[in-house]
Amino acid sequence: MKRRILRFLLLAFLTSASPAVMHAQEGIGKKEAERIQAKKEKEDKKAVKVKEK
């Protein structure tokens, strides 16, 4: 009886924790994409300035 309860609780915990982990990874991905985009914009501005000279 205890094993069934423990197995159920473990299964319930694992299934409820996975969306939180995926959400956290999604946030990291967004931050990384924003950082890369900002870096590209900065490099583009530098390239335009160099072209003007």
C-alpha distance (Angstrom), angle and dihedral (degrees) to the residues before:
residue distance angle dihedral
M1 . . .
K2 3.82 . .
R3 3.79 90.7 .
R4 3.79 91.8 55.7
I5 3.79 92.0 50.1
L6 3.79 92.1 46.8
R7 3.80 91.7 47.2
F8 3.80 91.0 49.4
L9 3.80 92.6 48.4
L10 3.78 92.0 47.8
L11 3.78 91.9 49.3
A12 3.80 91.8 47.0
F13 3.80 91.1 49.8
L14 3.79 94.3 48.7
T15 3.79 94.0 48.7
S16 3.80 93.0 47.6
A17 3.81 94.1 47.2
S18 3.80 97.3 52.6
P19 3.85 97.0 71.5
A20 3.80 90.1 52.3
V21 3.80 91.2 52.6
M22 3.79 92.0 48.2
H23 3.80 91.0 48.9
A24 3.80 90.8 51.7
Q25 3.80 91.6 50.6
E26 3.79 90.0 49.0
G27 3.80 90.0 54.9
I28 3.79 91.2 51.3
G29 3.80 89.6 50.2
K30 3.80 91.7 52.2
K31 3.80 92.1 49.8
E32 3.79 91.2 49.4
A33 3.82 91.5 49.0
E34 3.81 91.4 49.3
R35 3.79 91.0 49.6
I36 3.80 92.2 50.0
Q37 3.82 91.3 47.2
A38 3.81 91.8 51.1
K39 3.81 90.5 49.0
K40 3.82 91.5 50.9
E41 3.81 91.8 49.6
K42 3.79 90.4 50.5
E43 3.81 91.8 49.7
D44 3.82 90.6 48.0
K45 3.80 91.1 53.4
K46 3.81 89.9 50.8
A47 3.81 91.1 49.2
V48 3.82 91.0 51.8
K49 3.81 91.5 50.3
V50 3.81 91.3 49.9
K51 3.81 90.9 48.4
E52 3.80 91.4 52.2
K53 3.80 92.2 56.1
